[in-house]
Amino acid sequence: MQSAHQGISRGAYALRVSCFFAAIFLIYGVYLPFLPLWLKGRGLSVSEIAFVTATPYVLRDLVTPLVAFHADRTNTHRVTINLLAGVGLAASLILSGMSGFWPVLVFAVTASIAMTTMMPLTEVVALEGMRATGYDYGRVRLWGSLSFILANVGAAEFVARTGSDSIVWLLAAAFGATLATANALPRSGRRLAKADASPLGWKSVGRLAVAPLFVTFLIAGGTVQAAHATYYTFATLHWTGQGIAPITIGILWALGVIAEVVLFAFSSRVVARIGIRGLLIAAALGAVVRWTAMSFDPPLWALFPLQALHALTFGAAHIAVIHFISEAVPEQLTGTAQALYASVGMGIAMAIATIISGSLYHHHQAGAYLGMAALASIGLIAAIALASLWRGGHVLSLALEPEQKPPSTH
């Protein structure tokens, strides 16, 4: 099948986006589970590790929406992704020679912001491909999850053999692979017919940001994802302290993502069967159950079925978010909507949850997960509210207006 998008076939478009998802999730697969070990190896305390991990969630609230809105206005998502990948590569290489809290903070945060700001722009490219060619988003996105598994297991084995200092070099290699595949992403064909039109103005963004339906969506999706804060920051450290081998820890992380991949592989059927609203409610319920159980410090055998719940707590929530933005947000603002979700909805909640997790984990160890269950409960309430406000298939009416240009002097 030949698409109308630059003459690129559906298979070729899907392959390019799949390869980029695979590359960028190598970064996540190293950064999320293993950077805390590298930070600990550099002598940072538990509270300092939590601060380094949480700071990007705060700063990206400023950076990511601005970058995404600029990319939406200028239709330069691919170029911006390339620039961010280069920044992340440079920051991770410099980080390899850093020690001490403040130098490590600066370059670790730079790498993290580059990583997280790329993601909403990548989702814009993926959504455009879904609209233009009709491919199944979940089956494109799952290659990122499979890559995350490879990074988890591979990095665990590599670190076990070489020590924690190698983690930052693995991170640099992952950024390098991301930069290479970013150059192969399809150029956007969106709004080419409107090249002479004025770019969107900030009023359009403001209308989106305060729309009750969108705010409810941000709370629902954001809190469910932010409830992973204790898991992302302290799971590896806690399991290591319990004497669980690094390779087993890698397998535990991988198992959660395998469950997520299975859901992604059948995502179109799942969405058709239970709907976007049903997926988000299921994700919130799964999060309440998972984090409550984790707070009891379960034995190793029980961690395996609990990790399988990642299909709901992350996978179902992510699919619901992507499809909601695709259906409910005007196409001209999809990048901005992705960024607002990543930075305002999930970012603020994740930053607060991570900082709280540091204190809770310091005093209560596994009991910190109970705080995440409470956060997920807020997400469940918001998801139920969203289901009553939005029936699906309805696009937000935002009265989009172009940015006002000064009158011509000619």
Stockholm file with secondary structure:
# STOCKHOLM 1.0

chainA/1-410         MQSAHQGISRGAYALRVSCFFAAIFLIYGVYLPFLPLWLKGRGLSVSEIAFVTATPYVLRDLVTPLVAFHADRTNTHRVTINLLAGVGLAASLILSGMSGFWPVLVFAVTASIAMTTMMPLTEVVALEGMRATGYDYGRVRLWGSLSFILANVGAAEFVARTGSDSIVWLLAAAFGATLATANALPRSGRRLAKADASPLGWKSVGRLAVAPLFVTFLIAGGTVQAAHATYYTFATLHWTGQGIAPITIGILWALGVIAEVVLFAFSSRVVARIGIRGLLIAAALGAVVRWTAMSFDPPLWALFPLQALHALTFGAAHIAVIHFISEAVPEQLTGTAQALYASVGMGIAMAIATIISGSLYHHHQAGAYLGMAALASIGLIAAIALASLWRGGHVLSLALEPEQKPPSTH
#=GR chainA/1-410 SS CBCSSTTCBHHHHHHHHHHHHHHHHHHHHHHHHHHHHHHHHTTCCHHHHHHHHHHHHHHHHHHHHHHHHHHHHHTCHHHHHHHHHHHHHHHHHHHTTCCSHHHHHHHHHHHHHHHHHHHHHHHHHHHHHHHHHCCCHHHHHHHHHHHHHHHHHHHHHHHHHHCGGGHHHHHHHHHHHHHHHHTTSCCCCTTGGGTTSCCBCHHHHHHHHHCHHHHHHHHHHHHHHHTTHHHHHHHHHHHHHTTCCHHHHHHHHHHHHHHHHHHHHTHHHHHHHHHHHHHHHHHHHHHHHHHHHHTTCCCHHHHHHHHHTHIIIIIIHHHHHHHHHHHHSCGGGHHHHHHHIIIIIHHHHHHHHHHHHHHHHHHHGGGHHHHHHHHHHHHHHHHHHHHHHCCSSCCCCCCCCBCCCCCCCC
#=GC SS_cons         CBCSSTTCBHHHHHHHHHHHHHHHHHHHHHHHHHHHHHHHHTTCCHHHHHHHHHHHHHHHHHHHHHHHHHHHHHTCHHHHHHHHHHHHHHHHHHHTTCCSHHHHHHHHHHHHHHHHHHHHHHHHHHHHHHHHHCCCHHHHHHHHHHHHHHHHHHHHHHHHHHCGGGHHHHHHHHHHHHHHHHTTSCCCCTTGGGTTSCCBCHHHHHHHHHCHHHHHHHHHHHHHHHTTHHHHHHHHHHHHHTTCCHHHHHHHHHHHHHHHHHHHHTHHHHHHHHHHHHHHHHHHHHHHHHHHHHTTCCCHHHHHHHHHTHIIIIIIHHHHHHHHHHHHSCGGGHHHHHHHIIIIIHHHHHHHHHHHHHHHHHHHGGGHHHHHHHHHHHHHHHHHHHHHHCCSSCCCCCCCCBCCCCCCCC
//
